[in-house]
Amino acid sequence: MMEMSQLVKGENLIFEYHTHNEIEGADDTTKALNNVSINIEKGEFIAILGHNGSGKSTLAKLINVLLKPTEGTLWVKGLDTQDDVNMWDIRQSAGMVFQNPDNQIIGTMVEEDVAFGPENLGVPSDEIRQRVDESIDIVGMNDFKEHSPNKLSGGQKQRIAIAGVMAMKPECIILDEPTAMLDPKGRQEVLKTVRTLNKEEDITIIHITHYMEETIDADRIIVMDQGKIVMNDKPKEIFKDVEKLKALNLAVPQVTELAYLLQKEGLNIPSGILTIDEMVGELCQLK
């Protein structure tokens, strides 16, 4: 059973995709998740890394009940995801933001779009108005309430998609590659919003990304490979092991890579440097 502080708990999760080979007339089975156990505490900021096919997006979809485990048990806020009765309660507790914001935005005006979720939950009109205003304010889009979402930039659209999830009052937001289609400015806008939700609103964040720089502020990084969790630690500890990450075909933040290369040249630079300020500090101490 879950402890009170846990929001997500998974035990021995297996998820299998079944495909039919038309030519050979045979069924193929692929294990997208292979005996995964995971705990996520309330208020944590978790980043999940892994190359394509590692199982990270499958895990996200299990938490949001878009998929159900083939084997094992997953609880979200103490509710078993296998039980259909729990589906809507879980989705209200754990909202999901996808890679392409155009797939989530359906309103003709920003505030209409943000209101869509709570309207479908049957929230009273006065409370919907309050939720919409609060959510748009949190993501910094007050000046765009009456704009058409179609005329917004990619980063602005993604912030509106996040506001739409926020208006449903989730305890957790799962972001599945939310910056993959954005330019650098849009990425910065979304990351700033995500950090605000976590630090100021105490929303649990599960952030799936392939951009290493987006993970350095996380409380914990989970690295996945071939359906398994292969690393699970604080960012500084994860990025100390550059060789292992490279073996998993993953990059590291540029400043971490620089520290690694300087080490190989014999300079006394510590492992796990994550920011430019840290690097400058260490270089200034060299004699």
C-alpha positions as CSV (number, residue, x, y, z in Angstrom):
1,M,0.0,0.0,0.0
2,M,1.0,3.6,-0.5
3,E,2.4,5.9,2.3
4,M,0.6,9.2,2.8
5,S,3.4,11.3,1.3
6,Q,3.4,9.2,-1.9
7,L,1.5,10.4,-4.9
8,V,2.5,7.7,-7.4
9,K,3.6,4.1,-6.5
10,G,4.2,1.4,-9.0
11,E,5.3,-2.2,-8.3
12,N,6.7,-4.6,-10.9
13,L,5.1,-2.8,-13.8
14,I,5.1,-4.6,-17.2
15,F,3.5,-3.2,-20.3
16,E,3.4,-5.2,-23.5
17,Y,2.6,-3.9,-27.0
18,H,1.1,-6.5,-29.3
19,T,1.5,-6.1,-33.1
20,H,0.5,-8.4,-36.0
21,N,2.9,-9.2,-38.7
22,E,0.8,-9.3,-41.9
23,I,3.5,-11.0,-44.0
24,E,4.4,-13.8,-41.6
25,G,1.0,-14.0,-40.1
26,A,2.4,-13.9,-36.6
27,D,1.9,-11.8,-33.5
28,D,4.8,-9.9,-32.0
29,T,5.1,-8.8,-28.4
30,T,7.3,-5.9,-27.3
31,K,7.9,-5.1,-23.6
32,A,7.8,-1.3,-23.4
33,L,8.1,-1.6,-19.6
34,N,9.9,-4.5,-18.0
35,N,9.5,-4.9,-14.2
36,V,9.5,-1.2,-13.3
37,S,8.9,-0.1,-9.7
38,I,8.7,3.6,-9.0
39,N,7.8,6.0,-6.1
40,I,7.0,9.7,-6.5
41,E,6.4,11.9,-3.5
42,K,4.0,14.8,-3.3
43,G,5.6,18.0,-4.4
44,E,8.6,16.4,-6.1
45,F,10.0,17.5,-9.4
46,I,10.9,14.4,-11.3
47,A,12.7,14.4,-14.7
48,I,12.6,11.2,-16.8
49,L,15.3,10.7,-19.4
50,G,15.8,8.1,-22.0
51,H,16.2,7.7,-25.8
52,N,13.2,6.8,-28.0
53,G,11.7,3.5,-27.1
54,S,13.1,3.5,-23.6
55,G,9.6,3.3,-22.0
56,K,9.4,6.8,-20.6
57,S,6.3,7.9,-22.5
58,T,4.6,4.5,-21.8
59,L,5.2,5.1,-18.1
60,A,3.6,8.6,-18.3
61,K,0.5,7.1,-20.1
62,L,0.1,4.5,-17.3
63,I,0.1,7.2,-14.6
64,N,-2.6,9.1,-16.5
65,V,-4.5,5.9,-17.2
66,L,-4.3,6.3,-21.0
67,L,-2.8,2.8,-20.7
68,K,-3.1,0.1,-18.1
69,P,-0.2,-2.2,-17.0
70,T,-0.1,-5.7,-18.4
71,E,1.2,-6.9,-15.1
72,G,2.0,-5.2,-11.8
73,T,0.1,-2.6,-9.8
74,L,0.1,1.2,-10.1
75,W,-1.5,3.5,-7.6
76,V,-2.0,7.3,-8.1
77,K,-3.1,9.1,-4.9
78,G,-3.9,5.7,-3.4
79,L,-6.2,4.7,-6.3
80,D,-5.5,1.5,-8.3
81,T,-5.2,2.4,-12.0
82,Q,-6.5,-1.1,-13.0
83,D,-10.0,-0.2,-11.6
84,D,-12.1,1.6,-14.2
85,V,-14.1,3.3,-11.4
86,N,-10.9,5.3,-10.5
87,M,-10.1,6.5,-14.0
88,W,-11.6,10.0,-13.9
89,D,-10.5,10.7,-10.3
90,I,-6.9,9.8,-11.3
91,R,-7.0,11.9,-14.5
92,Q,-8.2,14.9,-12.4
93,S,-5.4,14.3,-9.9
94,A,-2.7,13.8,-12.6
95,G,-3.1,16.0,-15.6
96,M,-1.1,15.5,-18.8
97,V,0.5,17.9,-21.2
98,F,1.6,16.5,-24.6
99,Q,4.3,17.4,-27.1
100,N,2.1,19.3,-29.5
101,P,-0.1,22.0,-27.8
102,D,-2.3,22.1,-31.0
103,N,-3.6,18.7,-30.0
104,Q,-4.9,20.0,-26.7
105,I,-6.2,23.4,-27.6
106,I,-9.8,23.4,-28.8
107,G,-11.3,26.7,-27.8
108,T,-11.6,29.7,-30.1
109,M,-10.5,32.0,-27.4
110,V,-7.8,31.5,-24.7
111,E,-10.1,31.7,-21.7
112,E,-12.7,29.5,-23.3
113,D,-10.1,26.8,-23.9
114,V,-8.8,27.0,-20.3
115,A,-12.5,26.7,-19.1
116,F,-13.1,23.5,-21.1
117,G,-11.8,21.0,-18.5
118,P,-13.6,22.3,-15.4
119,E,-16.8,22.7,-17.4
120,N,-16.7,19.0,-18.3
121,L,-16.1,18.2,-14.6
122,G,-19.4,20.0,-13.8
123,V,-17.7,22.8,-11.8
124,P,-20.1,25.7,-11.0
125,S,-19.8,28.7,-13.3
126,D,-18.5,31.1,-10.6
127,E,-15.8,28.7,-9.6
128,I,-14.9,28.1,-13.3
129,R,-14.3,31.8,-13.7
130,Q,-12.1,31.9,-10.7
131,R,-10.1,28.8,-11.8
132,V,-9.6,30.2,-15.3
133,D,-8.4,33.6,-14.0
134,E,-6.0,31.9,-11.5
135,S,-4.6,29.4,-14.0
136,I,-4.0,32.0,-16.8
137,D,-2.3,34.3,-14.2
138,I,0.0,31.5,-12.9
139,V,1.3,30.8,-16.5
140,G,1.7,34.5,-17.1
141,M,-0.8,34.8,-20.0
142,N,-3.2,37.5,-18.5
143,D,-2.7,39.8,-21.5
144,F,-3.9,37.1,-23.9
145,K,-7.2,36.0,-22.3
146,E,-9.3,37.1,-25.3
147,H,-6.9,36.2,-28.0
148,S,-7.3,33.3,-30.4
149,P,-5.0,30.4,-29.5
150,N,-4.2,30.0,-33.2
151,K,-2.4,33.4,-33.2
152,L,-0.1,32.5,-30.3
153,S,3.5,31.3,-30.5
154,G,4.4,27.7,-29.7
155,G,5.6,28.5,-26.2
156,Q,2.5,30.6,-25.5
157,K,0.2,27.8,-26.8
158,Q,2.0,25.3,-24.5
159,R,1.5,27.6,-21.5
160,I,-2.2,27.8,-22.3
161,A,-2.3,24.0,-22.5
162,I,-0.7,23.9,-19.1
163,A,-3.3,26.4,-17.8
164,G,-6.1,24.2,-19.1
165,V,-4.7,21.3,-17.0
166,M,-4.2,23.6,-14.0
167,A,-7.8,24.7,-14.1
168,M,-8.8,21.1,-13.3
169,K,-6.9,21.5,-10.0
170,P,-4.5,18.5,-10.3
171,E,-2.0,17.5,-7.7
172,C,0.4,16.3,-10.4
173,I,1.2,17.4,-13.9
174,I,2.9,15.0,-16.4
175,L,4.7,16.7,-19.2
176,D,5.6,14.4,-22.1
177,E,8.3,16.2,-24.2
178,P,6.5,19.5,-23.8
179,T,9.3,21.6,-25.4
180,A,10.2,19.2,-28.3
181,M,8.5,21.4,-30.9
182,L,9.5,24.8,-29.5
183,D,12.2,27.2,-30.2
184,P,14.7,28.2,-27.4
185,K,12.5,31.2,-26.3
186,G,9.4,29.0,-26.1
187,R,11.4,26.3,-24.2
188,Q,12.4,28.9,-21.6
189,E,8.9,30.2,-21.2
190,V,7.5,26.7,-20.6
191,L,10.4,25.7,-18.2
192,K,9.8,28.9,-16.2
193,T,6.1,28.0,-15.9
194,V,6.9,24.5,-14.8
195,R,9.3,25.6,-12.1
196,T,6.7,28.1,-10.8
197,L,4.0,25.4,-10.6
198,N,6.4,23.2,-8.6
199,K,8.0,25.7,-6.3
200,E,5.1,28.2,-5.7
201,E,2.0,26.1,-6.3
202,D,3.4,22.8,-4.8
203,I,2.3,20.8,-7.9
204,T,4.1,17.5,-8.4
205,I,5.9,17.6,-11.7
206,I,6.9,14.6,-13.9
207,H,8.8,16.0,-16.8
208,I,9.8,13.8,-19.7
209,T,12.4,15.3,-21.9
210,H,15.4,14.6,-24.1
211,Y,17.0,18.0,-23.3
212,M,19.5,17.5,-20.6
213,E,19.6,21.2,-19.5
214,E,15.9,20.9,-18.6
215,T,16.6,18.4,-15.9
216,I,19.2,20.2,-13.7
217,D,16.6,21.8,-11.4
218,A,14.7,18.5,-10.8
219,D,14.7,16.9,-7.3
220,R,15.4,13.6,-9.0
221,I,16.2,12.2,-12.4
222,I,15.1,8.8,-13.5
223,V,16.9,7.3,-16.5
224,M,15.2,4.6,-18.5
225,D,16.6,2.2,-21.1
226,Q,14.9,-0.8,-22.8
227,G,11.9,-0.6,-20.5
228,K,13.8,-0.5,-17.3
229,I,14.9,2.1,-14.8
230,V,18.7,2.1,-14.9
231,M,19.5,5.3,-12.9
232,N,17.6,7.1,-10.2
233,D,19.2,9.9,-8.2
234,K,19.7,13.6,-7.8
235,P,20.9,15.5,-10.9
236,K,24.4,16.1,-9.6
237,E,24.9,12.4,-8.9
238,I,23.4,11.3,-12.3
239,F,25.6,13.7,-14.3
240,K,28.8,12.6,-12.4
241,D,28.6,9.4,-14.4
242,V,29.2,10.8,-17.9
243,E,30.6,7.5,-19.2
244,K,27.4,5.6,-18.3
245,L,25.2,8.2,-19.8
246,K,27.2,8.1,-23.0
247,A,26.9,4.3,-23.0
248,L,23.1,4.7,-22.9
249,N,23.3,7.0,-25.9
250,L,22.4,10.1,-23.8
251,A,24.1,13.4,-23.8
252,V,24.9,15.6,-20.8
253,P,24.5,19.3,-20.2
254,Q,27.1,21.3,-22.2
255,V,28.8,22.6,-19.1
256,T,29.0,19.1,-17.6
257,E,30.6,17.8,-20.8
258,L,33.1,20.6,-20.6
259,A,34.0,19.7,-17.0
260,Y,34.4,16.0,-18.1
261,L,36.7,17.0,-21.0
262,L,38.8,19.2,-18.7
263,Q,39.1,16.3,-16.2
264,K,40.4,14.1,-19.0
265,E,43.1,16.7,-19.7
266,G,44.3,16.5,-16.1
267,L,42.6,19.6,-14.6
268,N,41.3,19.3,-11.0
269,I,37.6,19.9,-11.8
270,P,34.9,18.0,-9.9
271,S,32.4,15.8,-11.6
272,G,28.7,16.7,-11.7
273,I,29.0,20.4,-12.5
274,L,25.6,21.5,-13.8
275,T,25.7,25.3,-14.3
276,I,28.0,27.9,-15.8
277,D,28.2,29.6,-12.4
278,E,29.5,26.4,-10.8
279,M,32.1,26.0,-13.6
280,V,33.3,29.6,-13.3
281,G,33.7,29.1,-9.5
282,E,35.7,26.0,-10.0
283,L,37.9,27.5,-12.7
284,C,38.6,30.5,-10.5
285,Q,39.9,28.2,-7.7
286,L,42.4,26.5,-10.0
287,K,46.1,27.4,-9.3
